[in-house]
């Protein structure tokens, strides 16, 4: 079994985690978060809010 070190991170539900590998670059992290955002069925306003948060990180 793998440790659940990323279990507390938001937005990791159902994702293919890269636990145990080197940390993601800023761009790779943003892309991962955007991919997770696409999988969610959020209202347009919430989707836009989250998108702006991701891009500001």
C-alpha positions as YAML, in Angstrom:
chain: A
units: angstrom
residues:
- id: 1
  name: UNK
  ca: [0.00, 0.00, 0.00]
- id: 2
  name: UNK
  ca: [1.11, 3.52, -0.64]
- id: 3
  name: UNK
  ca: [1.09, 6.20, 2.02]
- id: 4
  name: UNK
  ca: [-1.76, 8.68, 1.87]
- id: 5
  name: UNK
  ca: [0.43, 11.77, 2.11]
- id: 6
  name: UNK
  ca: [-1.62, 13.69, -0.47]
- id: 7
  name: UNK
  ca: [-4.97, 12.70, 1.01]
- id: 8
  name: UNK
  ca: [-5.44, 16.09, 2.62]
- id: 9
  name: UNK
  ca: [-4.80, 18.11, -0.52]
- id: 10
  name: UNK
  ca: [-7.85, 19.71, -2.05]
- id: 11
  name: UNK
  ca: [-8.81, 18.72, -5.53]
- id: 12
  name: UNK
  ca: [-7.17, 15.31, -5.50]
- id: 13
  name: UNK
  ca: [-10.38, 13.27, -5.46]
- id: 14
  name: UNK
  ca: [-10.21, 10.57, -8.09]
- id: 15
  name: UNK
  ca: [-6.95, 11.80, -9.53]
- id: 16
  name: UNK
  ca: [-4.05, 9.70, -10.67]
- id: 17
  name: UNK
  ca: [-1.58, 10.77, -8.04]
- id: 18
  name: UNK
  ca: [2.13, 10.98, -8.72]
- id: 19
  name: UNK
  ca: [2.98, 10.28, -5.08]
- id: 20
  name: UNK
  ca: [6.53, 9.13, -4.59]
- id: 21
  name: UNK
  ca: [7.91, 11.09, -7.53]
- id: 22
  name: UNK
  ca: [9.58, 14.47, -7.66]
- id: 23
  name: UNK
  ca: [7.44, 17.54, -6.93]
- id: 24
  name: UNK
  ca: [5.46, 18.99, -9.82]
- id: 25
  name: UNK
  ca: [6.58, 22.15, -11.52]
- id: 26
  name: UNK
  ca: [4.26, 25.13, -11.19]
- id: 27
  name: UNK
  ca: [3.00, 24.59, -14.74]
- id: 28
  name: UNK
  ca: [2.44, 20.86, -14.21]
- id: 29
  name: UNK
  ca: [0.60, 21.54, -10.95]
- id: 30
  name: UNK
  ca: [-1.63, 24.11, -12.64]
- id: 31
  name: UNK
  ca: [-2.39, 21.71, -15.48]
- id: 32
  name: UNK
  ca: [-3.22, 18.95, -13.01]
- id: 33
  name: UNK
  ca: [-5.59, 21.28, -11.16]
- id: 34
  name: UNK
  ca: [-7.20, 22.42, -14.43]
- id: 35
  name: UNK
  ca: [-7.73, 18.79, -15.46]
- id: 36
  name: UNK
  ca: [-9.42, 18.10, -12.13]
- id: 37
  name: UNK
  ca: [-11.56, 21.20, -12.56]
- id: 38
  name: UNK
  ca: [-12.74, 19.96, -15.96]
- id: 39
  name: UNK
  ca: [-13.92, 16.72, -14.36]
- id: 40
  name: UNK
  ca: [-16.17, 18.57, -11.91]
- id: 41
  name: UNK
  ca: [-19.66, 19.73, -12.79]
- id: 42
  name: UNK
  ca: [-19.55, 23.19, -11.28]
- id: 43
  name: UNK
  ca: [-21.79, 26.13, -12.09]
- id: 44
  name: UNK
  ca: [-20.16, 28.56, -14.52]
- id: 45
  name: UNK
  ca: [-19.46, 31.24, -11.88]
- id: 46
  name: UNK
  ca: [-17.83, 28.73, -9.52]
- id: 47
  name: UNK
  ca: [-15.83, 27.23, -12.38]
- id: 48
  name: UNK
  ca: [-14.50, 30.66, -13.34]
- id: 49
  name: UNK
  ca: [-13.68, 31.49, -9.71]
- id: 50
  name: UNK
  ca: [-11.71, 28.26, -9.29]
- id: 51
  name: UNK
  ca: [-9.95, 28.76, -12.65]
- id: 52
  name: UNK
  ca: [-8.74, 32.20, -11.55]
- id: 53
  name: UNK
  ca: [-7.54, 30.77, -8.24]
- id: 54
  name: UNK
  ca: [-5.56, 28.06, -10.02]
- id: 55
  name: UNK
  ca: [-3.94, 30.50, -12.43]
- id: 56
  name: UNK
  ca: [-3.00, 32.85, -9.57]
- id: 57
  name: UNK
  ca: [-1.17, 30.09, -7.65]
...
